[in-house]
Amino acid sequence: MNREEKARVIEELAEKLRGNYVVLVDYQGMNVAQSTRLRARSRESGVEFVVAKNTLARRAADAVGVESLSELLKGPTAMAFSEDPVAGAKLMVEFSDEVESFEVKGGLLDSSRVVDAAGVIALSRLPGREQLIAQVIGGVQSPIAGLVSVLNGTIQNLAVVLNAVAEQKGAQA
């Protein structure tokens, strides 16, 4: 790679580090079929899987201001970038469970906070973004649905009582 290509790669990596959540993995020992399967699953999950030289990744991390990421950039390292912090972590942890030689090294949250492998594994156990949104909406909707049910029951009971009174008046007349 010449200087211009290296500068372009550093800038691209820096841009991805700024705007995404990152999981770093050791991919050594993967065969072509496993690599192909991981890349396909990454695309389906909205995760971008990138293999880059550690020196270029270090320079990109330094450019973004995340010098502590350099500790994880030892040995063969690939990065999984995603907009959803849980999606990348889930996919990489699932894949590390399937492929023995594939190992999660750590990650980067909010473009500034470096977490170790245990932090990434803990993050992977959280529900996904869509599921969290659904839970929040369900929590907000539940009291409203209860209120509607109570009001509906009160109106229905009133209608039954009025109907009974009307029948009673009709029977007396």
PEGI-V834657 format. One record per residue. N is the residue number from 1. SS is DSSP state (@ for helix, = for strand, . for the rest). PSI is psi in whole degrees, 0 to 359 (999 if undefined). Layout:
{{N SS PSI} {N SS PSI}}
//
This chain:
{{1 . 136} {2 . 176} {3 @ 318} {4 @ 319} {5 @ 318} {6 @ 317} {7 @ 321} {8 @ 316} {9 @ 317} {10 @ 316} {11 @ 318} {12 @ 315} {13 @ 319} {14 @ 318} {15 @ 319} {16 @ 324} {17 @ 327} {18 @ 319} {19 @ 5} {20 . 168} {21 = 145} {22 = 138} {23 = 129} {24 = 135} {25 = 155} {26 = 114} {27 . 5} {28 . 135} {29 . 0} {30 . 142} {31 . 176} {32 @ 319} {33 @ 318} {34 @ 319} {35 @ 317} {36 @ 317} {37 @ 319} {38 @ 316} {39 @ 321} {40 @ 315} {41 @ 326} {42 @ 314} {43 @ 318} {44 @ 326} {45 @ 358} {46 . 27} {47 . 133} {48 = 118} {49 = 119} {50 = 133} {51 = 125} {52 . 157} {53 . 141} {54 @ 322} {55 @ 320} {56 @ 321} {57 @ 321} {58 @ 315} {59 @ 321} {60 @ 318} {61 @ 319} {62 @ 321} {63 @ 328} {64 @ 341} {65 . 26} {66 . 70} {67 @ 330} {68 @ 348} {69 @ 336} {70 @ 331} {71 @ 329} {72 @ 348} {73 . 64} {74 . 134} {75 . 185} {76 . 120} {77 . 134} {78 = 157} {79 = 138} {80 = 111} {81 = 137} {82 = 154} {83 . 333} {84 . 121} {85 @ 331} {86 @ 326} {87 @ 310} {88 @ 317} {89 @ 315} {90 @ 311} {91 @ 314} {92 @ 322} {93 @ 317} {94 @ 316} {95 @ 325} {96 @ 332} {97 @ 327} {98 @ 321} {99 . 117} {100 . 322} {101 . 350} {102 . 124} {103 = 133} {104 = 129} {105 = 322} {106 = 197} {107 = 179} {108 = 123} {109 = 142} {110 . 31} {111 . 14} {112 . 334} {113 = 115} {114 = 134} {115 = 154} {116 = 184} {117 @ 321} {118 @ 323} {119 @ 321} {120 @ 319} {121 @ 318} {122 @ 319} {123 @ 324} {124 @ 341} {125 . 350} {126 . 154} {127 . 154} {128 . 170} {129 @ 313} {130 @ 320} {131 @ 320} {132 @ 318} {133 @ 317} {134 @ 321} {135 @ 319} {136 @ 314} {137 @ 319} {138 @ 320} {139 @ 323} {140 @ 321} {141 @ 329} {142 @ 309} {143 @ 324} {144 @ 317} {145 @ 321} {146 @ 317} {147 @ 315} {148 @ 318} {149 @ 315} {150 @ 313} {151 @ 320} {152 @ 318} {153 @ 319} {154 @ 315} {155 @ 320} {156 @ 318} {157 @ 319} {158 @ 317} {159 @ 320} {160 @ 315} {161 @ 314} {162 @ 321} {163 @ 318} {164 @ 317} {165 @ 318} {166 @ 319} {167 @ 321} {168 @ 318} {169 @ 322} {170 @ 325} {171 @ 328} {172 @ 331} {173 . 999}}
//
